[in-house]
Amino acid sequence: MLKRAKEWARSIRRDTLAIWTAARDPRVRWHAKALAAGVAAYALSPIDLIPDFIPVVGYLDDLVIVPLGVLLVVRLIPADLLAEFRREAAARANRPTSYVAAAVVGLMWVTMIAFALRWLWPMTASHLSN
């Protein structure tokens, strides 16, 4: 059962990437594009309809809303295009997105830590001397 759940989660992730690709493809009809963009943006966004810190209910949107949205969008996209988007999503999931982006995020963290240490250092030094 756990194996099936993991496979289902992988397929939802792959289909989310596939519908994100579909939302930007000119061969997809406008209403399918609009719904695909909305579902993919919601699925990939860190902001949830129901915050995850609320016990049980917080994960409800991740377990119900996103899969139902993905299912609806998948039905609106022609099968041949969907197969192409799924292949592209699977290939994209297996490679790193961007080393430059990872370096920028890492640099931001190092900078924030440096500022925090710089801000805290005078407080710590004066506290220790007293």
Buried (B, 14 or more C-beta within 10 A) or exposed (E): EEEEEEEEEEBBBBBBBBBBBBBEBEEBEEEBBEBBBBBBEBBEEEEBEEEEEEEEEBEBBBEEBBBEBBEBBBEBBEEEBBEBBBEBBEEBEEEEEEEEEEEEEEEEEEEEEEEEEEEEEEEEEEEEEE
